[in-house]
């Protein structure tokens, strides 16, 4: 089994309700990792292309980053 991993850090915030403040935004940094595996490597010797993995990963992360 072959593995490939990518890790990124995003920033996200949420509103603190009931904390005695009117719309207090509170943020966190999140370390997010994705791991993919394959039984055999592709013709380039990879589980998948780095560009494809980055594109798919950011498709999930982008709606959350800085929001």
Backbone bond lengths (Angstrom), bond angles and torsions (degrees), N, CA, C in turn:
res aa  C-N    CA-C-N  psi(-1)  N-CA   C-N-CA  omega(-1)  CA-C   N-CA-C  phi
1 X - - - 1.448 - - 1.532 108.11 -
2 X 1.312 116.56 135.85 1.458 122.73 178.97 1.526 109.40 -111.84
3 X 1.338 115.41 140.01 1.461 121.64 -176.75 1.507 110.69 -122.69
4 X 1.321 114.64 150.90 1.460 122.47 175.04 1.524 106.44 -142.19
5 X 1.320 117.05 137.02 1.465 120.86 -177.39 1.520 110.88 -133.48
6 X 1.313 115.23 149.23 1.463 122.62 174.02 1.520 106.89 -136.44
7 X 1.315 116.07 140.22 1.458 120.80 179.42 1.527 108.31 -131.58
8 X 1.320 116.54 135.72 1.460 122.12 178.83 1.523 108.72 -137.36
9 X 1.330 115.76 159.65 1.459 122.09 175.64 1.517 107.95 -114.48
10 X 1.335 115.97 129.55 1.463 120.68 176.30 1.525 108.23 -121.85
11 X 1.309 115.45 162.52 1.460 122.48 176.46 1.523 107.80 -114.60
12 X 1.307 116.42 134.62 1.464 120.33 178.55 1.518 108.60 -143.74
13 X 1.317 116.28 152.74 1.457 120.34 -178.71 1.521 110.27 -130.77
14 X 1.310 114.34 164.90 1.454 120.59 174.37 1.520 107.62 -147.27
15 X 1.300 114.96 163.00 1.464 121.02 -178.39 1.523 109.64 -91.16
16 X 1.323 116.52 132.25 1.458 120.97 176.14 1.523 108.85 -86.78
17 X 1.300 115.94 109.92 1.461 120.95 -179.53 1.520 109.50 -94.57
18 X 1.306 115.96 142.40 1.451 120.75 175.49 1.515 114.30 71.72
19 X 1.309 117.44 19.10 1.466 120.25 -179.84 1.522 111.07 -96.22
20 X 1.323 116.99 11.20 1.451 120.66 -178.56 1.515 112.98 84.41
21 X 1.320 116.13 8.01 1.466 121.21 179.11 1.516 108.86 -121.03
22 X 1.291 115.31 150.98 1.465 121.03 175.29 1.526 108.33 -91.70
23 X 1.293 119.60 105.19 1.464 125.14 176.44 1.532 113.92 62.06
24 X 1.273 118.10 54.68 1.450 121.53 174.86 1.527 108.36 -84.78
25 X 1.339 115.58 117.14 1.459 120.01 177.35 1.519 109.14 -88.76
26 X 1.293 114.84 138.54 1.459 122.12 -176.65 1.522 107.37 -130.75
27 X 1.337 117.43 128.77 1.454 119.87 -174.77 1.515 114.25 -113.98
28 X 1.313 113.76 161.18 1.463 122.34 177.96 1.521 108.54 -139.09
29 X 1.313 115.94 152.22 1.460 121.32 167.99 1.531 106.70 -99.58
30 X 1.318 115.29 135.43 1.456 121.13 -177.63 1.520 109.65 -120.53
31 X 1.313 117.02 129.74 1.467 121.89 173.08 1.528 106.12 -95.95
32 X 1.321 116.26 119.50 1.455 121.82 -175.00 1.524 108.53 -120.94
33 X 1.310 116.03 132.49 1.462 121.06 -179.57 1.519 109.84 -123.67
34 X 1.315 115.18 146.75 1.462 121.37 172.91 1.522 107.13 -126.92
35 X 1.319 115.50 139.29 1.461 122.04 179.38 1.526 107.42 -126.30
36 X 1.302 116.53 129.99 1.471 120.92 176.82 1.528 107.79 -123.16
37 X 1.318 115.64 150.83 1.464 119.12 -179.85 1.523 109.57 -137.55
38 X 1.320 114.34 160.39 1.463 121.12 178.33 1.522 108.22 -150.18
39 X 1.300 115.50 151.22 1.456 121.04 177.70 1.510 112.41 -73.55
40 X 1.334 115.73 -26.69 1.463 120.03 177.19 1.519 108.93 -147.47
41 X 1.309 116.40 159.42 1.455 121.91 -178.02 1.518 110.81 -84.87
42 X 1.337 115.83 156.57 1.460 120.27 177.81 1.530 109.88 -77.09
43 X 1.316 116.46 -175.93 1.468 120.92 -176.64 1.525 112.93 -64.56
44 X 1.341 117.54 -19.76 1.466 121.51 177.52 1.529 111.35 -91.38
45 X 1.325 117.51 1.18 1.456 121.03 179.63 1.521 113.61 80.32
46 X 1.342 117.06 25.43 1.453 121.93 -178.37 1.528 109.99 -124.13
47 X 1.321 115.68 159.36 1.463 120.37 171.53 1.526 108.31 -64.85
48 X 1.325 116.28 -45.35 1.469 124.18 172.61 1.519 106.57 -159.04
49 X 1.306 117.55 165.85 1.464 118.90 -179.02 1.529 109.87 -67.92
50 X 1.309 115.59 143.68 1.458 121.20 178.70 1.527 109.94 -60.00
51 X 1.328 117.62 -40.74 1.468 121.50 178.93 1.527 111.29 -59.92
52 X 1.322 117.25 -43.47 1.471 120.83 179.56 1.517 111.30 -64.96
53 X 1.319 116.36 -43.06 1.459 119.97 179.57 1.523 110.93 -63.79
54 X 1.329 117.41 -44.61 1.463 120.87 177.93 1.530 111.35 -61.33
55 X 1.317 116.74 -43.71 1.475 120.93 -179.46 1.531 111.22 -62.39
56 X 1.327 116.65 -45.22 1.466 120.83 179.53 1.530 111.38 -66.45
57 X 1.325 116.44 -41.35 1.462 121.43 -179.64 1.518 110.50 -63.16
58 X 1.334 117.32 -46.79 1.464 120.19 -179.34 1.524 112.39 -70.11
59 X 1.325 117.99 -24.44 1.473 119.86 174.97 1.527 110.08 -62.05
60 X 1.334 116.48 -32.70 1.464 121.20 177.46 1.528 110.96 -83.01
61 X 1.339 117.44 -42.85 1.458 121.27 -174.30 1.520 114.40 -76.12
62 X 1.320 118.24 -34.36 1.464 121.19 -172.66 1.524 113.82 -56.22
63 X 1.338 119.81 -41.92 1.473 117.87 178.30 1.531 113.96 -65.44
64 X 1.326 117.66 -14.94 1.459 121.68 -178.52 1.528 112.76 -101.00
65 X 1.325 116.89 -27.47 1.465 121.16 -174.18 1.519 111.48 -68.31
66 X 1.316 116.06 127.48 1.484 124.36 -179.40 1.518 112.49 57.58
67 X 1.298 115.89 36.76 1.461 120.78 177.80 1.515 109.01 -134.67
